[in-house]
Amino acid sequence: MLACKLDPSLKRLVREDFQFPLGVYPIEDMKPKPGYTLLFESADGGEDQEWEEWPDRYLFDAVISAERIESMVWALFSLFPGRVYPILDVLGHDDYREIDPYVSYDLIGLDRMMDNLRRYRDFFFEDGMCGFGAMTEEPFLYVFVDEHKIVTIRAQTDLKEKVERVLKAFDLEPIEEPAGADSAAHEHRGVLIAPESDQNAITFDEIVARLRDEWRLVLNIDPDTNIDDEGNELGVTPWRCVVRIDDESKPEPRFAEVYLTAESLRAAQDAALEAAEKLLGENEELPADDSVDVIVSDRLETEHLQELLGPKARPPRKGEWTSGLVLRSQWLEPA
């Protein structure tokens, strides 16, 4: 069975009996402070918003030592009903967005989600390049472990005491300013290795791809705009897209890599699919079902685009970019 393989060369930082995750740790002196904050949030959202109304709720932000976080997550997940909406955040490769936020709009069995948490536990609980969680609407409950391994809980008001009992069971008390790795200058790093000699080891990107399939995750950004993390309109930008094509007649999926310019995620993915279909040739067409998917949609700064295309490439200058312009398309060879 494919599984995570933790890099054995990594050393855990421990301060005052507080263990930091292997993948995120402070790089300056600080005093860790386990505990949690508690705030009340009024109902919001509704008919005029993009999401369903969230009810009155309590917000908990909890800091806990790394060796205890997994057990606490299991305890918190026991408060969920049998089906949940999974959430995954990934520090990705987009030059204008720090985090790729994935969500599922389909209810997934909680047991199915927890099976993956166990199988890839080092990815979820140690790696500093990802965050994960789940939510339900009835009852309203949101549990999320971010890339710093800080636990955020939003719970409808009648769940407050249950959440507090879980936190207390792990020796956490309400304090004014809990302090984890994100409370000081810190670094993030990946913690997994996949040596060629180990056929069962799985890479970070392979785990993300599997979770996208098994949890039915979609990139949770507006597909018709092109803005950076500060909300600035970017207009037309270069993109690198990868299209996966599953074909029952072939033992492995095929992957088409497409470099293009586009004004939005939707325009980039549409152009990438058209380019992949052209690669197939006249005698084949892209399947019209879930067996074809754009699995990578990353925007590129100009210098990064040139680096990936190679020094001999001469892509159009910025003023010449038009949405849907394909710069290069090719099949990716299997690893």
C-alpha positions in Angstrom: 0.0 0.0 0.0 1.3 3.5 -0.9 2.1 5.5 2.2 4.0 8.6 3.4 7.7 8.3 4.1 9.0 10.8 6.6 12.5 12.3 5.9 14.6 10.7 8.7 17.1 13.5 8.6 14.7 16.1 10.0 15.0 17.0 13.7 12.1 18.2 15.8 12.4 21.5 17.6 11.3 21.3 21.3 11.1 24.2 23.6 10.0 23.9 27.3 8.4 20.5 26.6 6.4 22.0 23.7 7.0 20.1 20.5 6.7 21.9 17.1 5.6 20.1 14.0 8.5 18.9 11.9 7.3 21.0 9.0 6.9 24.4 10.7 9.1 25.9 13.4 10.2 29.3 14.8 13.6 30.6 13.8 13.8 33.1 16.6 13.6 32.9 20.4 10.0 32.5 21.6 8.1 31.0 24.4 5.3 28.6 23.2 2.0 28.9 25.0 -0.5 26.1 24.6 -4.1 27.1 25.1 -7.0 28.6 23.2 -8.9 31.8 22.5 -12.7 32.0 22.5 -14.8 34.5 20.6 -18.5 34.8 19.7 -19.4 35.4 16.0 -22.8 36.6 14.9 -24.7 34.9 12.1 -23.7 36.0 8.6 -24.1 35.1 4.9 -27.5 34.2 3.5 -29.4 35.0 0.4 -27.2 37.9 -0.7 -23.9 36.1 -0.2 -22.0 33.3 -2.0 -22.4 30.9 1.0 -25.3 29.6 3.1 -25.9 31.6 6.3 -23.6 30.6 9.1 -25.5 30.7 12.4 -24.4 32.3 15.7 -21.3 30.4 16.6 -18.2 30.3 18.9 -14.8 30.5 17.4 -11.9 28.7 19.1 -8.2 29.0 18.1 -6.1 26.3 19.8 -2.4 25.8 20.1 -1.2 22.4 21.2 2.1 20.5 21.2 2.7 18.4 18.1 2.6 15.0 19.8 -1.0 15.6 20.9 -2.6 17.3 17.9 -3.6 14.1 16.1 -5.5 12.7 19.1 -7.2 16.0 19.7 -8.4 16.0 16.0 -9.9 12.6 16.4 -11.7 13.8 19.5 -13.0 16.9 17.7 -14.0 14.8 14.6 -16.2 12.6 16.8 -18.5 15.6 17.1 -19.3 15.5 13.4 -22.2 13.5 12.0 -21.5 10.7 9.5 -20.9 12.8 6.4 -18.8 16.0 6.1 -17.5 18.5 3.6 -13.7 18.0 3.4 -11.3 21.0 3.2 -7.6 21.0 2.0 -5.2 24.0 1.8 -1.9 23.5 0.0 1.0 25.9 -0.3 1.2 25.6 -4.0 3.1 26.8 -7.0 1.0 29.7 -8.2 3.1 32.9 -8.4 0.3 35.1 -7.3 -1.4 33.0 -4.6 0.2 31.6 -1.5 -2.3 28.9 -0.7 -4.4 26.8 -3.0 -7.8 26.4 -1.2 -9.6 23.2 -2.0 -13.1 22.3 -0.8 -15.7 19.6 -1.5 -19.3 20.5 -2.3 -20.2 16.9 -1.9 -20.8 15.2 1.4 -18.1 12.5 2.0 -18.3 9.8 4.6 -16.4 10.7 7.7 -14.9 7.2 7.9 -13.6 7.7 4.3 -12.0 11.0 5.3 -10.4 9.6 8.5 -9.0 6.6 6.6 -7.0 9.1 4.5 -5.9 11.0 7.6 -4.5 7.8 9.1 -2.9 6.6 5.8 -1.1 10.0 5.2 -0.8 11.1 8.9 2.7 12.6 8.4 1.4 14.7 5.5 -1.5 16.0 7.5 0.0 16.4 11.0 3.7 17.2 10.3 4.0 18.8 6.9 4.3 22.6 6.9 3.0 22.9 3.4 -0.7 21.9 4.0 -3.7 22.4 6.1 -6.9 20.3 6.3 -10.3 20.1 7.9 -14.0 19.5 7.5 -17.3 21.2 8.1 -21.0 20.4 8.3 -24.1 22.6 8.2 -26.4 20.5 10.4 -25.1 20.9 13.0 -22.9 23.8 12.1 -19.3 22.7 12.9 -16.0 23.6 11.3 -12.7 22.1 12.3 -9.5 23.1 10.5 -5.8 22.5 11.1 -3.8 25.1 9.2 -0.3 24.9 7.8 1.1 26.0 11.2 -0.9 23.1 12.8 -3.0 25.6 14.7 -6.6 24.3 15.2 -9.5 26.5 14.4 -13.0 25.4 15.5 -16.3 27.2 14.7 -19.3 25.6 16.4 -22.9 26.5 16.7 -23.7 27.7 20.2 -25.2 24.5 21.6 -21.9 22.7 20.8 -19.8 25.1 22.9 -19.6 23.0 26.0 -18.8 19.8 24.0 -15.9 21.5 22.3 -14.7 23.0 25.6 -14.7 19.5 27.2 -12.5 18.2 24.4 -10.0 21.0 24.8 -9.9 20.6 28.5 -9.3 16.9 28.1 -6.1 17.8 26.4 -5.1 20.2 29.2 -5.9 23.4 27.2 -7.3 26.4 28.9 -8.6 29.7 27.6 -5.7 32.3 27.6 -5.4 35.7 26.1 -2.6 34.9 23.5 -1.7 31.3 22.8 1.6 31.1 21.0 2.6 28.5 18.4 5.0 28.6 15.4 3.1 31.4 13.7 3.6 33.7 16.7 7.2 34.4 15.7 9.4 34.4 12.6 9.2 30.9 11.3 9.8 28.6 8.4 7.7 26.0 6.5 9.1 22.9 4.9 7.9 19.6 3.4 8.7 16.5 5.4 8.2 13.7 3.0 10.6 11.8 0.7 9.9 9.3 -2.0 13.2 7.6 -3.0 13.2 5.7 -6.2 14.2 2.6 -4.4 10.9 2.6 -2.4 8.0 1.8 -4.6 5.5 2.3 -1.8 6.5 5.9 -0.9 4.2 8.6 -2.2 5.1 12.2 -2.9 3.4 15.4 -1.6 1.9 16.2 -5.0 0.7 12.6 -5.5 -1.2 12.7 -2.2 -2.9 16.0 -3.2 -3.9 14.4 -6.5 -5.4 11.4 -4.7 -7.2 13.5 -2.2 -8.7 15.7 -4.9 -10.2 12.5 -6.4 -11.3 10.7 -3.2 -12.7 13.8 -1.5 -14.1 15.4 -4.7 -12.2 18.6 -4.1 -12.4 21.7 -6.3 -10.2 24.8 -6.2 -12.2 27.3 -4.2 -11.5 30.5 -6.1 -13.7 32.7 -8.4 -13.2 31.0 -11.9 -14.1 34.2 -13.8 -11.6 36.7 -12.2 -7.8 36.9 -12.0 -6.7 38.6 -8.8 -3.7 38.1 -6.4 -3.8 37.6 -2.7 -4.2 41.3 -2.1 -7.2 41.6 -4.4 -5.3 43.3 -7.3 -6.7 42.7 -10.8 -4.0 41.0 -12.8 -5.7 40.9 -16.2 -4.2 38.4 -18.6 -1.3 36.3 -17.2 0.7 33.3 -18.2 -0.4 29.9 -16.8 0.9 26.4 -16.6 -1.8 23.8 -16.8 -1.7 20.0 -16.6 -4.5 18.0 -18.0 -5.0 14.4 -16.9 -6.7 12.0 -19.3 -7.8 8.6 -18.0 -8.3 6.0 -20.8 -9.6 2.5 -20.0 -7.7 1.1 -22.9 -4.4 2.3 -21.4 -2.7 1.1 -18.2 -1.9 4.6 -17.0 -3.4 8.1 -17.4 -1.9 10.5 -19.8 -0.8 14.0 -18.9 -0.7 17.0 -21.2 1.3 20.1 -20.1 0.1 23.4 -21.5 1.6 26.9 -21.2 -0.8 29.6 -22.2 -2.0 33.1 -21.4 -5.5 33.7 -20.0 -7.7 36.2 -18.1 -9.2 33.8 -15.6 -9.1 30.3 -14.3 -12.1 29.2 -16.4 -10.5 30.7 -19.6 -7.1 28.9 -18.7 -8.7 25.5 -18.2 -10.9 25.8 -21.3 -7.8 26.6 -23.4 -5.8 23.8 -21.8 -8.5 21.3 -22.6 -8.6 22.5 -26.2 -4.8 22.2 -26.5 -4.9 18.7 -25.0 -7.6 17.6 -27.5 -5.3 18.9 -30.4 -2.5 16.7 -29.0 -4.7 13.7 -29.3 -5.0 14.2 -33.0 -7.9 13.9 -35.4 -8.8 10.3 -34.5 -9.4 10.9 -30.8 -11.6 13.2 -28.7 -11.4 14.2 -25.0 -13.9 12.2 -22.9 -16.9 14.2 -21.8 -17.0 12.7 -18.3 -14.9 12.8 -15.2 -12.0 10.9 -16.9 -10.5 14.2 -18.0 -9.5 16.9 -15.5 -7.3 19.9 -15.3 -5.2 19.0 -12.3 -2.8 21.9 -12.3 -3.7 25.6 -13.0 -0.9 27.8 -11.8 -0.2 31.4 -12.9 3.3 32.4 -13.7 5.3 35.6 -13.4 7.1 36.5 -16.6 10.5 35.5 -15.4 9.2 32.1 -14.2 7.5 31.5 -17.6 10.8 32.1 -19.4 12.6 29.8 -17.0 10.2 27.0 -17.6 10.0 27.4 -21.4 13.8 27.6 -21.6 16.3 30.3 -22.7 15.7 29.8 -26.4 11.9 30.3 -26.2 10.5 33.6 -27.3 7.0 34.0 -25.8 5.0 37.1 -26.6 5.7 40.2 -24.6 3.3 41.2 -21.9 1.5 43.8 -24.0 0.9 41.1 -26.7 -0.8 38.6 -24.3 -4.4 37.6 -25.2 -6.7 35.3 -23.3 -6.6 31.7 -24.5 -3.2 32.0 -26.3 -1.4 28.6 -26.2 2.4 29.1 -26.0 3.4 25.4 -25.8 1.6 22.1 -25.4 3.2 18.6 -24.9 2.7 15.2 -23.4 4.4 14.6 -20.1 6.4 11.4 -19.9 5.5 9.2 -17.0 7.8 9.4 -14.0 
